[in-house]
């Protein structure tokens, strides 16, 4: 009989590490940049002179106002109160102003653009050649059935029939 041979197992030793060394964290110190303050100089546009300006408020609620400038802008407006129009959020009666006027300016092509307006209970209503208008069509608007039709009952109203009452003797 042969005896087993015995060999001791190799032992494991944990690795050894050197003690950590700490270095200070690097600091970021950018070099200052010096720049002169921005210089804006003089404005590149010329102020537009007001040639005429008039505001009249006589105290009876009416007013008129107009102004014009040297670059072709013009506005004129008059307003007259229409009493008893409605009530405000606090229930107090509120007057409506009927305003009429016009304004104009010179466009980039050198053409004068004019707009006349009325503002009253129907809202602001401008009129001018520059405003778009609906294109007339040569075909009439077709008749269209309504989108929803109330369904009609397919049966008549049931006749009243009393419930069966059994008779006992």
VOZA-151322 format. One record per residue (C-alpha): residue number from 1; residue in three letters; chain; x, y, z. Coordinates in Angstrom, 1 decimal, always signed. Example, Ala and Ser with C-alpha at 12.3 -4.5 7.8 and 13.67 -1.06 7.14 Angstrom:
2
TIRO;num;residuo;cadena;east;north;up
TIRO;1;Ala;A;+12.3;-4.5;+7.8
TIRO;2;Ser;A;+13.7;-1.1;+7.1
//
This chain:
169
TIRO;num;residuo;cadena;east;north;up
TIRO;1;Unk;A;+0.0;+0.0;+0.0
TIRO;2;Unk;A;+1.2;+3.3;-1.0
TIRO;3;Unk;A;+0.8;+6.2;+1.4
TIRO;4;Unk;A;-0.3;+9.4;+0.0
TIRO;5;Unk;A;+2.3;+12.1;-0.1
TIRO;6;Unk;A;+1.6;+15.2;+1.7
TIRO;7;Unk;A;+2.6;+18.6;+0.5
TIRO;8;Unk;A;+1.5;+21.7;+2.3
TIRO;9;Unk;A;-0.6;+24.1;+0.3
TIRO;10;Unk;A;+1.1;+27.4;-0.6
TIRO;11;Unk;A;+0.1;+30.2;+1.7
TIRO;12;Unk;A;-1.4;+33.4;+0.3
TIRO;13;Unk;A;-0.1;+36.7;+1.5
TIRO;14;Unk;A;-2.0;+39.9;+0.7
TIRO;15;Unk;A;-0.1;+42.3;-1.5
TIRO;16;Unk;A;+1.6;+45.2;+0.3
TIRO;17;Unk;A;+1.0;+48.7;-1.0
TIRO;18;Unk;A;+3.1;+51.8;-0.4
TIRO;19;Unk;A;+1.4;+54.4;+1.9
TIRO;20;Unk;A;-0.5;+56.9;-0.3
TIRO;21;Unk;A;+1.1;+60.3;-0.7
TIRO;22;Unk;A;-1.2;+63.3;-1.2
TIRO;23;Unk;A;-0.3;+66.2;-3.3
TIRO;24;Unk;A;-2.2;+69.5;-3.0
TIRO;25;Unk;A;-4.9;+70.0;-5.7
TIRO;26;Unk;A;-3.8;+72.2;-8.5
TIRO;27;Unk;A;-5.2;+75.7;-8.4
TIRO;28;Unk;A;-6.5;+77.4;-11.5
TIRO;29;Unk;A;-5.3;+81.0;-11.7
TIRO;30;Unk;A;-6.0;+82.4;-15.2
TIRO;31;Unk;A;-4.2;+85.5;-16.2
TIRO;32;Unk;A;-6.4;+88.5;-16.1
TIRO;33;Unk;A;-7.5;+89.9;-19.4
TIRO;34;Unk;A;-7.7;+93.6;-19.7
TIRO;35;Unk;A;-9.9;+95.0;-22.4
TIRO;36;Unk;A;-10.9;+98.6;-22.9
TIRO;37;Unk;A;-14.5;+99.6;-22.2
TIRO;38;Unk;A;-16.6;+99.4;-25.4
TIRO;39;Unk;A;-17.0;+102.7;-27.2
TIRO;40;Unk;A;-20.4;+103.2;-28.7
TIRO;41;Unk;A;-19.7;+106.5;-30.3
TIRO;42;Unk;A;-22.5;+108.6;-31.6
TIRO;43;Unk;A;-25.8;+107.1;-32.8
TIRO;44;Unk;A;-26.1;+106.4;-36.4
TIRO;45;Unk;A;-29.6;+107.9;-36.8
TIRO;46;Unk;A;-30.7;+111.4;-37.0
TIRO;47;Unk;A;-33.6;+112.4;-34.7
TIRO;48;Unk;A;-36.8;+113.0;-36.5
TIRO;49;Unk;A;-38.4;+116.4;-35.9
TIRO;50;Unk;A;-42.0;+116.8;-35.0
TIRO;51;Unk;A;-43.4;+119.4;-37.4
TIRO;52;Unk;A;-46.9;+119.7;-35.8
TIRO;53;Unk;A;-48.6;+118.4;-32.7
TIRO;54;Unk;A;-52.0;+119.4;-31.4
TIRO;55;Unk;A;-54.1;+117.9;-28.6
TIRO;56;Unk;A;-57.5;+119.5;-27.8
TIRO;57;Unk;A;-59.7;+118.3;-24.9
TIRO;58;Unk;A;-62.5;+120.9;-24.4
TIRO;59;Unk;A;-63.9;+119.2;-21.3
TIRO;60;Unk;A;-67.2;+117.9;-22.8
TIRO;61;Unk;A;-65.7;+114.5;-23.4
TIRO;62;Unk;A;-64.7;+115.1;-27.0
TIRO;63;Unk;A;-61.2;+115.3;-28.1
TIRO;64;Unk;A;-59.0;+115.8;-31.2
TIRO;65;Unk;A;-55.4;+115.0;-31.7
TIRO;66;Unk;A;-53.0;+115.2;-34.6
TIRO;67;Unk;A;-49.3;+115.2;-35.3
TIRO;68;Unk;A;-46.9;+115.1;-38.2
TIRO;69;Unk;A;-43.1;+114.5;-38.5
TIRO;70;Unk;A;-40.5;+115.5;-41.0
TIRO;71;Unk;A;-40.2;+112.0;-42.4
TIRO;72;Unk;A;-43.8;+111.8;-43.6
TIRO;73;Unk;A;-45.6;+110.3;-40.6
TIRO;74;Unk;A;-49.0;+111.8;-40.0
TIRO;75;Unk;A;-51.9;+110.9;-37.6
TIRO;76;Unk;A;-55.2;+112.6;-37.0
TIRO;77;Unk;A;-58.0;+111.5;-34.7
TIRO;78;Unk;A;-61.2;+112.8;-33.2
TIRO;79;Unk;A;-63.4;+111.2;-30.6
TIRO;80;Unk;A;-66.9;+111.8;-29.4
TIRO;81;Unk;A;-68.5;+110.0;-26.4
TIRO;82;Unk;A;-71.7;+108.0;-27.1
TIRO;83;Unk;A;-73.5;+108.0;-23.7
TIRO;84;Unk;A;-75.2;+105.0;-22.2
TIRO;85;Unk;A;-73.4;+102.3;-24.2
TIRO;86;Unk;A;-73.1;+99.7;-21.4
TIRO;87;Unk;A;-71.8;+98.9;-17.9
TIRO;88;Unk;A;-68.3;+98.2;-16.8
TIRO;89;Unk;A;-67.2;+95.4;-14.4
TIRO;90;Unk;A;-68.3;+97.5;-11.4
TIRO;91;Unk;A;-71.8;+98.0;-12.7
TIRO;92;Unk;A;-71.2;+101.7;-13.5
TIRO;93;Unk;A;-72.5;+103.1;-16.8
TIRO;94;Unk;A;-69.8;+103.4;-19.3
TIRO;95;Unk;A;-69.7;+105.6;-22.3
TIRO;96;Unk;A;-68.5;+104.5;-25.7
TIRO;97;Unk;A;-66.3;+106.7;-27.9
TIRO;98;Unk;A;-66.8;+106.9;-31.6
TIRO;99;Unk;A;-63.4;+107.7;-33.0
TIRO;100;Unk;A;-62.6;+108.7;-36.5
TIRO;101;Unk;A;-59.2;+109.5;-38.0
TIRO;102;Unk;A;-56.4;+108.6;-40.3
TIRO;103;Unk;A;-52.7;+107.9;-40.3
TIRO;104;Unk;A;-50.1;+107.8;-43.0
TIRO;105;Unk;A;-46.4;+107.2;-43.6
TIRO;106;Unk;A;-44.0;+106.9;-46.4
TIRO;107;Unk;A;-43.0;+103.3;-47.2
TIRO;108;Unk;A;-39.6;+102.0;-48.3
TIRO;109;Unk;A;-40.5;+102.7;-52.0
TIRO;110;Unk;A;-41.1;+106.4;-51.3
TIRO;111;Unk;A;-44.9;+106.0;-51.7
TIRO;112;Unk;A;-47.3;+107.5;-49.2
TIRO;113;Unk;A;-49.5;+104.9;-47.5
TIRO;114;Unk;A;-52.8;+106.2;-46.1
TIRO;115;Unk;A;-55.2;+104.4;-43.7
TIRO;116;Unk;A;-58.6;+105.9;-42.6
TIRO;117;Unk;A;-60.4;+104.3;-39.7
TIRO;118;Unk;A;-63.6;+104.4;-37.6
TIRO;119;Unk;A;-63.8;+102.8;-34.1
TIRO;120;Unk;A;-67.2;+102.4;-32.5
TIRO;121;Unk;A;-69.5;+99.8;-31.1
TIRO;122;Unk;A;-68.7;+97.7;-34.2
TIRO;123;Unk;A;-64.9;+97.7;-33.4
TIRO;124;Unk;A;-61.9;+99.1;-35.3
TIRO;125;Unk;A;-62.7;+99.4;-39.0
TIRO;126;Unk;A;-59.7;+100.5;-41.1
TIRO;127;Unk;A;-59.9;+101.2;-44.8
TIRO;128;Unk;A;-57.0;+101.6;-47.2
TIRO;129;Unk;A;-55.7;+100.5;-50.6
TIRO;130;Unk;A;-53.0;+98.5;-48.8
TIRO;131;Unk;A;-55.4;+96.2;-46.8
TIRO;132;Unk;A;-56.2;+92.8;-48.3
TIRO;133;Unk;A;-59.7;+92.3;-49.6
TIRO;134;Unk;A;-61.5;+89.0;-50.3
TIRO;135;Unk;A;-61.0;+87.7;-53.8
TIRO;136;Unk;A;-64.4;+87.4;-55.6
TIRO;137;Unk;A;-65.1;+83.9;-57.0
TIRO;138;Unk;A;-66.9;+83.1;-60.2
TIRO;139;Unk;A;-68.6;+80.1;-58.6
TIRO;140;Unk;A;-71.4;+80.4;-56.0
TIRO;141;Unk;A;-70.9;+78.8;-52.7
TIRO;142;Unk;A;-72.4;+75.3;-52.8
TIRO;143;Unk;A;-75.3;+74.2;-50.5
TIRO;144;Unk;A;-74.1;+71.9;-47.8
TIRO;145;Unk;A;-76.2;+69.6;-45.7
TIRO;146;Unk;A;-75.9;+70.2;-42.0
TIRO;147;Unk;A;-73.3;+68.2;-40.2
TIRO;148;Unk;A;-75.7;+66.7;-37.7
TIRO;149;Unk;A;-79.3;+65.7;-38.3
TIRO;150;Unk;A;-81.6;+64.9;-35.3
TIRO;151;Unk;A;-82.6;+61.3;-35.6
TIRO;152;Unk;A;-86.3;+60.6;-36.0
TIRO;153;Unk;A;-87.9;+57.9;-33.9
TIRO;154;Unk;A;-88.5;+54.7;-35.9
TIRO;155;Unk;A;-91.5;+53.7;-33.8
TIRO;156;Unk;A;-94.6;+55.3;-32.4
TIRO;157;Unk;A;-95.2;+56.2;-28.8
TIRO;158;Unk;A;-96.3;+53.0;-26.9
TIRO;159;Unk;A;-100.0;+52.9;-25.9
TIRO;160;Unk;A;-100.6;+52.7;-22.2
TIRO;161;Unk;A;-101.6;+49.3;-21.0
TIRO;162;Unk;A;-102.4;+48.7;-17.4
TIRO;163;Unk;A;-100.6;+45.9;-15.6
TIRO;164;Unk;A;-102.2;+42.5;-15.3
TIRO;165;Unk;A;-104.2;+42.2;-12.0
TIRO;166;Unk;A;-104.9;+38.6;-11.1
TIRO;167;Unk;A;-108.5;+37.9;-9.8
TIRO;168;Unk;A;-108.7;+35.6;-6.7
TIRO;169;Unk;A;-111.9;+33.6;-6.0
//
